[in-house]
Amino acid sequence: MSRLTVTRPDPGDARSPDRGERAFASGGDGTAAADDRYLRSLAASLRDRRLGAAALLWLASLRPLSFVGSQLLHVAAPLLDVVWPGAEVSRLARLLERRESLDRLLDALERDTRGAAAP
């Protein structure tokens, strides 16, 4: 019989998962800035359609299911391509995989909703 050996990653190794690096970390400052611009434009688009408050309530209530929703967007992307560009659906799905992206979208929606409601 052969003997199975288990190797554990070295904690000092840069590739070690114990170094606190996230599986879905963004690619860098340029990517994060582009994602923030996209989320702000999405929030502004919803505000312009007077859907800011409804989207804020809906997204906040479904926050625990954001990852599942992102996976549903990946599945539905071919159907949504008829009404929404496929690249945008994929980008939104990738952003919703990370909870902090949803939090940034909610913050942008809240800021835009408050700004629109101010006299």
C-alpha positions as CSV (number, residue, x, y, z in Angstrom):
1,M,0.0,0.0,0.0
2,S,1.1,3.5,-0.7
3,R,1.2,6.0,2.0
4,L,-0.5,9.4,1.5
5,T,1.4,12.4,2.7
6,V,-0.2,15.8,3.3
7,T,1.9,18.9,2.8
8,R,0.9,22.1,4.5
9,P,1.7,25.5,3.0
10,D,4.5,27.5,4.5
11,P,2.9,30.5,6.4
12,G,5.8,32.7,5.2
13,D,5.1,31.8,1.5
14,A,3.5,34.7,-0.4
15,R,1.1,32.2,-2.1
16,S,-0.1,30.9,1.3
17,P,-3.8,31.3,1.9
18,D,-3.0,32.1,5.5
19,R,-1.6,35.5,4.5
20,G,-5.1,37.0,4.7
21,E,-5.5,37.5,0.9
22,R,-9.0,37.3,-0.4
23,A,-10.1,34.9,-3.1
24,F,-12.1,37.6,-4.9
25,A,-9.6,40.5,-4.5
26,S,-9.7,43.1,-7.2
27,G,-6.9,43.3,-9.7
28,G,-5.5,46.6,-8.4
29,D,-6.2,50.3,-7.9
30,G,-7.3,50.8,-11.5
31,T,-9.8,48.0,-11.3
32,A,-11.2,49.2,-8.0
33,A,-11.6,52.8,-9.3
34,A,-13.3,51.5,-12.5
35,D,-15.6,49.4,-10.4
36,D,-16.5,52.4,-8.2
37,R,-17.2,54.5,-11.2
38,Y,-19.4,51.7,-12.6
39,L,-21.3,51.4,-9.3
40,R,-21.8,55.1,-9.1
41,S,-23.1,55.3,-12.6
42,L,-25.5,52.4,-11.9
43,A,-26.8,54.2,-8.8
44,A,-27.2,57.4,-10.8
45,S,-29.0,55.5,-13.5
46,L,-31.5,54.1,-11.0
47,R,-31.9,57.5,-9.4
48,D,-32.7,59.1,-12.8
49,R,-35.4,56.5,-13.4
50,R,-36.7,57.3,-9.9
51,L,-36.0,53.8,-8.7
52,G,-33.3,54.7,-6.2
53,A,-35.4,54.1,-3.1
54,A,-37.0,50.9,-4.4
55,A,-33.6,49.5,-5.5
56,L,-32.1,50.5,-2.1
57,L,-34.8,48.6,-0.2
58,W,-34.7,45.6,-2.5
59,L,-30.9,45.3,-2.5
60,A,-30.6,45.8,1.2
61,S,-33.2,43.1,1.9
62,L,-31.5,40.6,-0.4
63,R,-28.0,41.4,0.8
64,P,-27.4,38.0,2.3
65,L,-28.2,36.4,-1.0
66,S,-26.0,38.6,-3.2
67,F,-23.6,35.7,-4.1
68,V,-26.5,33.5,-5.2
69,G,-27.9,36.5,-7.2
70,S,-24.6,36.9,-8.9
71,Q,-24.6,33.3,-9.9
72,L,-28.1,33.6,-11.2
73,L,-27.0,36.6,-13.3
74,H,-24.2,34.4,-14.8
75,V,-26.8,31.8,-15.7
76,A,-29.3,34.3,-17.1
77,A,-26.7,36.3,-19.0
78,P,-27.6,34.8,-22.4
79,L,-31.3,35.7,-21.9
80,L,-30.5,39.1,-20.5
81,D,-28.3,39.9,-23.5
82,V,-31.4,40.7,-25.5
83,V,-32.2,43.7,-23.3
84,W,-28.9,44.5,-21.6
85,P,-25.4,44.1,-23.0
86,G,-23.8,40.8,-22.0
87,A,-20.6,42.4,-20.9
88,E,-22.5,44.6,-18.4
89,V,-24.4,41.6,-17.0
90,S,-21.2,39.7,-16.5
91,R,-19.5,42.8,-14.9
92,L,-22.4,43.3,-12.5
93,A,-22.4,39.5,-11.6
94,R,-18.7,39.6,-10.9
95,L,-19.1,42.7,-8.7
96,L,-22.0,41.1,-6.8
97,E,-19.8,38.1,-5.9
98,R,-18.0,40.4,-3.5
99,R,-20.2,41.6,-0.6
100,E,-18.2,44.9,-0.3
101,S,-19.2,45.8,-3.9
102,L,-22.8,45.5,-2.9
103,D,-22.1,47.7,0.2
104,R,-20.5,50.3,-2.1
105,L,-23.6,50.2,-4.4
106,L,-25.9,50.6,-1.4
107,D,-23.9,53.5,-0.2
108,A,-24.0,55.2,-3.6
109,L,-27.7,54.6,-3.8
110,E,-28.3,56.0,-0.4
111,R,-26.2,59.1,-1.1
112,D,-28.0,59.7,-4.4
113,T,-31.5,59.1,-2.8
114,R,-30.7,61.5,0.0
115,G,-29.4,64.1,-2.5
116,A,-32.5,63.8,-4.7
117,A,-34.8,64.1,-1.6
118,A,-33.1,67.2,-0.3
119,P,-34.9,70.5,-1.0
